[in-house]
Amino acid sequence: MPEGHSVHRIARQFARNFQGRTVAASSPQGRFSEGASLLSGRTLLGARAVGKQMFLEFEGDLWLRVHLGLYGAWDFSGEILVDSTIASANGRMGQTNQRGTVLEDQAIMDAAGENSLASIGAPRKARVHVRMSEQTKGLAEDDAEWPPPIVGQVRLRLLTDSTCADLRGPTACQVQTSDEMAASVAKLGPDPLVDDPAVGEERFVSVVARKPTAIGLLLMDQAVISGIGNVYRAEMLFRARQNPHTPGREVPTATVRELWRDWVRLLSIGVETGQMMTMDDLDPESYRRAMASRDDRHWVYHRAGLPCRVCGTAILLEEAAGRKLYWCPKCQA
């Protein structure tokens, strides 16, 4: 499942390439024909991410709500305008791969094709075809024709005179009014990039204080806090030295506040760099190594059976509500 930083980057990509432009919408697959007809010919006014959901605003009091889920994907083609804060491509959104976006030699890229956007300078256009999804690892390619041919089951195509976005396999794809969009957002927990951080902190603390549910599950509950997925959940709990099985109402208030403030920091880093970087105070070489390899980027995630980087105890892997949970039984006792 894509985590919040990736969805914010996709929303910024839409804002950069589609905002203020008239959009032709169609549903080649046919499953979203009615919704596409409502959007087609309208100007896209803005793009907004809240947690793991994205909302595109169109003139005429219409919003497009998209939740990619495990299998959804955006394919962008055409002139992709990128800068230091915008992802023009995500290979696997949940792992924040950025493919086809870094155009300078200083890009840090790993064997899986991930790279950091930190080296990108002024905005520029690139004529590319890129994939933004959870599962796909496709690289950017030069467009052979315009508009690009329909490939596979495209639920929705959004097209301007220079940029195309094809949506495949989303969990949710829905046209809403402003009131309906507001109701959808109201169901979501606070997002540090949407809500005032101080207000969001109080809201998060007050909810956790009432819950008997384990804190490791609460962090994944999008009605409690928005945007956190499996990677950030494991890393934040380790960074706080918090046992994931402790009921929320039994977690010290200071620790709950620490978790929120850590999410504020980590989400900003993820949006800016395109990577779920969760290790601090690295020297330049260690930082570059971490940006180039997931194995050097995290404290506990994906390290089952390996020694804890702090105490040497083997990292545990459990299943919690159908998702993998990594934690250190000593540091997080």
C-alpha positions in Angstrom: 0.0 0.0 0.0 1.5 3.4 -0.9 2.4 5.6 2.0 1.5 9.2 2.4 4.6 10.9 1.1 4.1 9.1 -2.3 0.5 10.3 -2.7 1.5 13.9 -1.8 4.2 13.7 -4.5 1.6 12.5 -7.1 -0.7 15.3 -6.2 2.1 17.8 -6.7 2.8 16.2 -10.1 -0.8 16.7 -11.1 -0.8 20.3 -9.8 2.4 21.0 -11.8 1.3 19.5 -15.1 -2.6 19.7 -15.1 -3.6 22.6 -12.9 -5.2 25.5 -14.9 -5.6 23.3 -18.0 -8.6 22.0 -19.7 -8.7 18.2 -19.4 -10.2 15.6 -21.7 -11.4 12.6 -19.7 -12.3 9.2 -21.0 -12.6 5.6 -19.7 -11.1 3.3 -22.3 -12.0 0.3 -20.0 -15.6 1.5 -19.8 -15.9 1.1 -16.1 -15.8 4.8 -15.4 -17.5 6.2 -18.5 -20.1 8.1 -16.6 -17.6 9.7 -14.3 -15.2 10.6 -17.1 -18.0 12.2 -19.1 -18.8 14.5 -16.1 -15.1 15.6 -15.9 -14.3 15.9 -19.6 -13.9 19.4 -20.9 -13.5 21.0 -17.5 -10.4 22.8 -16.1 -8.5 21.2 -13.3 -8.3 23.7 -10.5 -6.1 21.9 -8.0 -4.8 18.7 -6.6 -4.7 17.7 -2.9 -3.5 14.6 -1.0 -4.8 13.6 2.4 -3.1 10.6 3.7 -3.3 7.8 1.1 -6.1 9.5 -0.9 -5.8 12.1 -3.6 -8.5 14.6 -4.6 -8.4 16.5 -8.0 -10.6 19.6 -8.1 -12.4 20.4 -11.3 -14.5 23.5 -12.2 -18.2 23.2 -11.6 -17.9 21.9 -8.0 -16.6 18.5 -8.9 -13.8 16.5 -7.4 -12.1 13.2 -8.4 -11.3 11.0 -5.5 -8.6 8.3 -6.1 -7.3 5.7 -3.8 -4.7 3.5 -5.6 -4.7 0.7 -3.0 -2.4 -2.2 -3.6 -2.8 -2.5 -7.4 -3.6 1.0 -8.7 -1.2 2.8 -11.0 -0.8 6.1 -12.7 1.0 6.2 -16.1 2.2 9.7 -17.1 3.2 10.5 -20.7 4.2 13.6 -22.5 5.9 16.7 -21.2 6.6 16.1 -17.6 7.6 19.3 -15.7 9.6 18.4 -12.6 11.4 20.4 -9.9 13.0 19.6 -6.5 9.8 19.0 -4.7 7.8 17.1 -7.3 7.9 13.5 -8.3 7.3 12.9 -12.0 7.5 9.2 -11.6 7.0 6.6 -8.9 8.1 3.1 -9.8 6.6 1.4 -6.8 4.8 4.0 -4.8 4.9 2.2 -1.5 8.7 2.0 -1.8 9.0 5.6 -3.3 10.8 4.6 -6.4 11.3 7.6 -8.7 11.9 6.6 -12.3 12.7 8.9 -15.2 12.7 12.0 -13.1 16.3 12.7 -12.1 18.1 14.2 -15.0 21.5 15.1 -13.4 24.6 13.1 -12.7 24.3 13.5 -8.9 21.2 11.3 -8.7 21.5 8.5 -6.1 20.0 5.4 -7.6 19.9 1.9 -6.2 19.7 -1.5 -8.0 15.9 -1.4 -7.8 15.9 1.9 -9.8 15.2 4.2 -6.8 16.7 7.6 -6.7 16.6 10.8 -4.8 15.3 14.0 -6.3 17.4 16.1 -4.0 19.8 17.1 -6.8 17.2 18.4 -9.2 17.4 22.2 -9.5 15.2 24.5 -11.5 12.0 23.2 -13.1 12.4 21.7 -16.6 10.4 19.7 -19.1 11.2 16.2 -20.1 9.3 14.3 -22.8 8.9 10.9 -21.1 6.6 8.0 -20.3 6.7 7.1 -16.6 4.8 4.8 -14.3 3.6 5.7 -10.8 2.3 2.6 -9.1 2.8 0.2 -6.2 3.9 -2.8 -8.1 5.4 -1.7 -11.4 9.1 -1.1 -12.0 9.0 0.4 -15.5 11.6 2.9 -16.5 11.0 6.2 -18.3 10.9 6.0 -22.0 10.7 8.5 -24.9 7.2 8.8 -26.2 6.9 7.3 -29.7 3.5 8.9 -30.5 1.1 11.4 -29.1 -1.3 10.8 -27.6 0.1 7.5 -26.4 -1.8 4.3 -27.4 -4.1 2.7 -24.8 -2.4 -0.2 -23.2 -4.2 -2.6 -20.8 -7.2 -1.9 -18.7 -7.2 1.9 -18.3 -9.9 3.0 -15.9 -9.5 6.7 -16.6 -7.4 8.8 -19.0 -6.8 12.5 -18.3 -5.4 14.3 -21.3 -4.2 17.9 -21.9 -2.5 19.1 -25.1 0.9 18.0 -23.7 0.5 15.6 -20.8 -1.5 12.3 -20.4 -2.3 10.4 -17.2 -3.7 6.9 -17.3 -5.2 5.3 -14.2 -5.3 1.5 -13.8 -6.6 -0.7 -11.1 -7.5 1.8 -8.3 -9.3 0.7 -5.1 -11.4 3.9 -5.5 -12.1 6.2 -8.4 -15.1 8.5 -7.8 -16.5 11.8 -8.8 -17.7 13.9 -5.8 -19.2 17.3 -5.0 -17.4 19.6 -2.6 -19.7 18.4 0.2 -19.0 14.8 -0.6 -15.3 15.4 -0.8 -15.3 17.2 2.6 -17.2 14.3 4.1 -14.5 11.9 2.7 -11.7 14.0 4.2 -13.6 14.2 7.5 -13.3 10.5 7.9 -9.5 10.6 7.8 -7.2 11.3 10.6 -4.9 14.3 10.7 -2.2 14.7 8.0 0.8 16.9 8.9 0.9 18.4 5.4 -2.8 19.3 5.4 -3.8 20.1 9.0 -2.1 22.6 11.3 0.6 20.4 12.9 -0.3 21.6 16.5 -4.0 21.0 15.9 -3.3 17.6 14.3 -1.1 16.6 17.3 -3.9 17.3 19.8 -6.4 15.4 17.7 -4.1 12.4 17.4 -3.2 12.4 21.1 -6.8 12.6 22.2 -7.9 9.7 20.0 -5.0 7.4 21.0 -5.7 8.1 24.7 -9.1 6.6 24.4 -8.3 3.5 22.4 -7.7 0.0 23.8 -6.3 -1.0 20.4 -2.6 -1.7 20.1 -0.5 1.3 19.1 1.0 -0.7 16.2 -2.5 -1.0 14.8 -3.6 2.5 15.5 -0.7 4.0 13.5 -2.1 2.1 10.5 -5.7 3.2 11.0 -6.3 6.0 8.6 -9.1 7.4 10.7 -6.6 7.9 13.5 -3.7 9.3 11.6 -3.3 9.7 7.8 -0.6 8.4 5.5 1.3 5.9 7.7 1.9 2.5 6.1 3.9 -0.6 7.0 7.4 0.9 6.6 6.8 4.1 8.5 4.8 2.2 11.2 7.7 -0.1 12.0 10.3 2.6 11.9 8.4 5.2 14.0 7.7 2.6 16.7 11.4 1.7 16.8 12.6 5.3 16.9 10.3 5.9 19.8 11.4 2.6 21.5 7.7 1.7 21.8 6.3 -1.8 22.0 3.8 -2.2 19.1 1.4 -4.3 21.2 0.9 -1.7 24.0 -2.8 -0.5 24.0 -3.0 3.1 22.8 -4.5 4.4 26.1 -1.5 2.9 28.0 1.2 4.6 25.8 2.6 7.6 27.7 1.3 10.9 26.3 4.8 12.1 25.8 5.5 9.1 23.6 2.3 9.7 21.6 3.4 13.3 21.0 6.8 12.0 20.0 5.2 9.7 17.4 3.2 12.5 15.9 6.2 14.9 15.7 8.3 12.2 14.2 5.7 11.6 11.5 5.8 15.4 10.8 9.5 15.1 10.2 9.6 11.9 8.3 6.7 12.8 6.0 8.4 16.0 5.0 11.7 14.1 4.3 9.8 11.6 2.2 8.1 14.2 0.1 11.3 16.1 -0.4 13.6 13.2 -1.2 11.3 10.6 -2.5 12.7 8.0 -0.1 11.4 6.7 3.2 14.6 7.7 5.0 14.3 6.9 8.7 17.9 7.0 9.9 19.3 10.2 11.3 22.7 11.8 11.7 24.4 9.8 9.0 27.8 11.0 7.7 27.8 11.8 3.9 29.0 8.4 2.8 26.5 6.6 5.0 23.7 8.8 3.8 24.5 8.2 0.2 24.7 4.4 0.9 21.3 4.6 2.6 19.7 6.5 -0.2 21.0 3.9 -2.6 20.0 0.8 -0.7 16.9 0.0 1.4 19.1 -2.4 3.4 21.0 0.7 4.8 18.0 3.0 5.1 15.8 1.5 7.9 16.2 0.4 11.5 14.0 -2.6 11.6 11.8 -2.8 8.5 12.6 -5.8 6.3 15.2 -7.0 8.7 13.6 -10.1 10.1 16.2 -12.3 11.8 19.0 -9.8 11.4 20.6 -8.2 14.5 19.2 -5.0 15.8 21.4 -2.0 14.8 21.3 -0.9 18.4 21.3 -3.9 20.7 22.1 -6.9 18.4 18.9 -8.8 19.2 17.3 -10.5 16.3 14.5 -8.5 14.7 11.1 -10.1 15.0 8.6 -10.5 12.2 4.9 -10.9 13.1 1.6 -10.6 11.3 -0.6 -7.8 12.6 -4.1 -7.4 11.0 -2.8 -9.1 7.9 0.3 -6.8 7.6 3.9 -7.6 8.4 5.2 -6.0 11.6 8.9 -5.7 12.3 10.2 -4.8 15.7 13.1 -5.4 18.2 11.9 -7.3 21.3 14.6 -5.7 23.5 14.7 -2.1 22.4 11.0 -2.0 22.2 10.2 -4.3 25.2 
